Amino acid sequence: MRVESFELPDNLKEKLNKAKKLEWITLVYLATVVILMYLVMGSSQAMKTAWLEDALSMIPAISFLIASRIYNRKPTKKYQYGFHRVFSIAFLTGSVALFGMGLFLLVDSTITLIKAEHPTIGSMMLFGKQIWMGWIMIAVLVYSSLPAMYLGYKKLPLAKKLHNKILFTDANAQKADYMTGFAAMAGILGLGMGWWWADASAALFISFSVLKDGYTNLKDAVGDLMDRKPLHIKDDKPDELVDKVENSIKSWDWVKDAKVRFREEGQVYFGDVQLIVKPGTNVSKAIEEGLEKLYEFHWKIYDVTMMPVEQIKDYSEKDS
């Protein structure tokens, strides 16, 4: 088992630092969004829902920044496998918060719609002119959507390179933030046209979106903590790195056959390798050299146990 602190390759260190800067920018930006939306939301259910979603969207950024300060600490006597799983915990925390808020917003919006409440949007004096507050709300919603989309697009390639799910979730949510903004705008415009149900309907649409994202992320977070086979962060397809590692090991001249099993610990992979060793091999020396080859094979491979066996056992069953 490795005992040193984990270091990303130099090219990925640069990407991690860039991701941290983007998350700090995101926090400052979202703080201004939350304040502005609170000041103008009035009695609009759609604005209230969008405001809560924007406030909640600060959690992934905060979680990522905290986790990025902890993940590469050296293992201790108490935490002998290191602190890599802190990213998985951050992913779970953000997912639970998102799912819980989605449920709350769904119930709250449904009750408002059933009660047939008729919210109103007033006017205010600005530079000596009377302006409908709906236009100000829409301007704030544009501000809450367009910069967020840009930040999401900037973070997405970084998340894929770093294999960081909390960053990927944050980037995806911000990339799709325009849907929340446009839904809330439609609700406000509908309210201005006298359609009392438009506001609550827009809030209901937003809450479904939040709930869907929360459920998807929660399912993935629990899967990772249950030591599921590593998957790509952009889809549910298995990471081909596992098969590449297994094929590479099988090509070693002292290995007759091998079976690789990996699990995700945050950004990196832990696992074990069963080996059928060819006769006449200096096993201890061969394993030491083999481990060094594995750790050089890819930066994601962090902690591997090699086990010489007489017969390879496949403990897995077909997925139901």
Stockholm file with secondary structure:
# STOCKHOLM 1.0

chainA/1-320         MRVESFELPDNLKEKLNKAKKLEWITLVYLATVVILMYLVMGSSQAMKTAWLEDALSMIPAISFLIASRIYNRKPTKKYQYGFHRVFSIAFLTGSVALFGMGLFLLVDSTITLIKAEHPTIGSMMLFGKQIWMGWIMIAVLVYSSLPAMYLGYKKLPLAKKLHNKILFTDANAQKADYMTGFAAMAGILGLGMGWWWADASAALFISFSVLKDGYTNLKDAVGDLMDRKPLHIKDDKPDELVDKVENSIKSWDWVKDAKVRFREEGQVYFGDVQLIVKPGTNVSKAIEEGLEKLYEFHWKIYDVTMMPVEQIKDYSEKDS
#=GR chainA/1-320 SS CCCSCCCCCHHHHHHHHHHHHHHHHHHHHHHHHHHHHHHHCTTCHHHHHHHHHHHHTHHHHHHHHHHTTTTTCCCCSSSTTCSTTHHHHHHHHHHHHHHHHHHHHHHHHHHHHHHTCCCCCCEEEETTEEEEHHHHHHHHHHHHHHHHHHHHHHHHHHHHHHTCHHHHHHHHHHHTHHHHHHHHHHHHHHHHTTCHHHHHHHHHHHHHHHHHHHHHHHHHHHHHHTTCCCBCSSSSSBCTHHHHHHHHHHTSTTEEEEEEEEEEETTEEEEEEEEEECTTCCHHHHHHHHHHHHHHHCTTEEEEEEEECSSCCCCCCCCC
#=GC SS_cons         CCCSCCCCCHHHHHHHHHHHHHHHHHHHHHHHHHHHHHHHCTTCHHHHHHHHHHHHTHHHHHHHHHHTTTTTCCCCSSSTTCSTTHHHHHHHHHHHHHHHHHHHHHHHHHHHHHHTCCCCCCEEEETTEEEEHHHHHHHHHHHHHHHHHHHHHHHHHHHHHHTCHHHHHHHHHHHTHHHHHHHHHHHHHHHHTTCHHHHHHHHHHHHHHHHHHHHHHHHHHHHHHTTCCCBCSSSSSBCTHHHHHHHHHHTSTTEEEEEEEEEEETTEEEEEEEEEECTTCCHHHHHHHHHHHHHHHCTTEEEEEEEECSSCCCCCCCCC
//
